[in-house]
């Protein structure tokens, strides 16, 4: 159970495993920079999922280690990756055309905040010393058929990242469908917040900590 895991790397890996269980067979999937790239390491053999990276590669494999490392094979976060049989390479502009043209079934992004209505804020905290990093997230948020977020539920100061309304600059409006976190899995959107699964915390306590007692819909634990 994720809630019993303490090491942040193990928590991220556990969230990634939860996400891999949800990908439909044969889906074309983009993984955002940072923790979402871990999903590539946990896809089972024969899943049929084709991973896309915005710097121009289809059928990306797990992260590369040791003798597998090829400096020419990296994902959008500059992490060395492997290639799977049938991998294809193309221009950066063609990759963005795939993103913007609705050709991706799912993208998995990190976030600073997600609202219960599905708004996404993941490029800038608004802090004076923060470095804006919108990248291709705005294209993915609008272009992918389904947008999932992978994040911790609370920030380092203990503030919720799943909120009634985002206070950080927005990446996209109403684009997020599902949120995977260390303490639970949630659906967001026009119907508000719904809890699919809770990890290591009482659902009522979780709602209290989120400050979303009135927003929590039907629980499906």
N, C-alpha and C positions, 0 to 999 in steps of 0.2 A: 504494500500500500504506500502510495506516495507520501502521505502524511507522516509516516514513520521514518522517512529518509531525511537525513540531516545535511549531508554533503551536497553543495549546490550543483556540482557536476552530475551527481547521481540523480538529483531531482530533475534536472534538465533532460537527462536520458530517459527517465521514467515518463515525463510528459511526452517526449518524442515517441516512445513506444505506444502510448495511448493514441496518438495521432495516426501512426501507421496502421492501426487496426481499423481506421475509418475510411481510408482511401479506397474508392471503388476500383475494381480491376480494370486495367487499361487506361486509367486516368492520366492526363498530362498535368503535371504538378510543378509549380515553381516554389522554391524554398528561399525565404528572405535571408538577409545577412544576419549572422549571429546564431543564437540558439536554434532557430528553425532548420539550419543546415544539418543538425544532428538527426533529423528524420531520415536522411539518406543512409545513415549508418544502421538503422533499425528496420528498414523494409525487408521483409522476408524474401528469400529467393523465389522467383516465379510469381511475384506479386502482380506483374503486368503493368505496374506503374512506370511511366516514363517521366523522368525528372528533367526539367528545363532550367537552365541558368541564363540570366539576362545578358551575360557577356558572350553568348553565342554557342550553346551546346545543348543537344538533346541526348537523352539516355545516359545522363551522368550517373556514376556509381558512388559508393561510399568514399569517405575521406581516404587519401593515400598516406601510407606510412612507409618509412624505411626505403627499400629499393623500389617501391611502387611510385615514389614521387617523381613526377615529370614537371619541370618548371613551366611548361607550356600548357599544362592541364590544371586549371584552377577554377573555382567557382567565383561568383560575383564578389565574395568577401575575400578573395585572394588566398583562399585555403586550398592546398593541393588536393585534387580528387582523382578518382579512377574513372575509366570509361567502361561501359558495358557493351556487349556485342551489338553492332548496329548503330553505335553512336555517330552523331552527325554534327558538323560544325558549320557556322554561317556568320555573316556580318552582324555586328552589333545592331544595326538599323533593322535588319530582318528579325532579330530577336525581339526588339521592341514592337515591331509590327504584329508579331504573334501575341504579345501581351495586350496590345491595344485593340486587336481585332477580335477578341473573344475566343481565342483558340485554346486557352488554358482552362482546364476543368476546375482546378483548385490552386490557390496560393496560400502559403503559410507564412505569416508575417509576425515580427515582434511588435510590441507596442509600449508606449508610455502610459496611454489611457485608452480605454474603450468605453463608450457609453452604452446604457441599456437599450438604446435605440439602434445600436450598431455603428455609431460614428467612430472613426479611427483617428488617433493622434499618435504618430510614431516617428516624426522627423525632427521635432524641436521641443524642448521643455520650456522655452521662453526665458531661461536663465541668461544673464548678460554674458557669461563666460562659456555658454554651451555652443558647440559647433553644429550648425544646421546640417542635416544629412538626409534630404528628401529622397535622393537617388531615384530608383524606378518604382518606389512604393506607390506613388500616386497613380502610375500606369497600371500596376497590378491591382490596386484597390478597386479601380473602375473597370478594368478589362477582364479579370478572371471571373468565371461563372460563380465560383464560391470562394469566399475569403474567410480563412480561419486564422485566429491569433494564438500564438504560443507565448506565454509570459508568466512571471510570478504574479500572484494576486495582489500583493502589497509591495510598495517600494521600500527602500532601505530605511526610511523614516517611519514605516508602518502605515502609511497612507494607502487607501485602496486605489488600485489602478482600474478597477471596474466601477464606473461612476454613473450617477444619473445624467450628468452632462459634462463633456470634456471641457477642461479649462486650458489645455495646451492647444497650440495651432493645429488645425485639422488637416489630415491627409485626404480623407474621403468621408462623405456623408452617407450614413445608412448602408454601408458596404459590408460590414462584418456579420457573419452568420453564426459563428461558433467561437468560443474562447476556451482554450485549454490551459489550465494553471496547475500549480502545485497543490492547491486545496480543493479543486473541483473543476468540473467541465460544465459550461453554461451555453445556452442559446440566447442570442440577443436579436433585437429587431423591432418591427412595429408592434408586436405583442408584448414587448418589454422583456424582462429577464426571466429565464426559466433555468432551473437547476437540473442537469442531467445526472450528475454524480458528485459526491462529496468525498474527500480524502482526509481522514484523520481529524475531523472536527465535526461537532454537532451542527446540523443544518441551521437551527435557530441561532446558535452562537455565531455562525458564519454570516447570517443575515444581519445580525446586530453589528458585527464588526464592519460590514460593508456599509451600514447605514441605509440599507435598501429594504427595510422590512415591508414597505408598502409596494415595492416593485417586484418582489419575488413571486413568480407564478407557480404553476403546478410543479411539484418535485417529482422527478423520475429517477429515484435512487435504486 
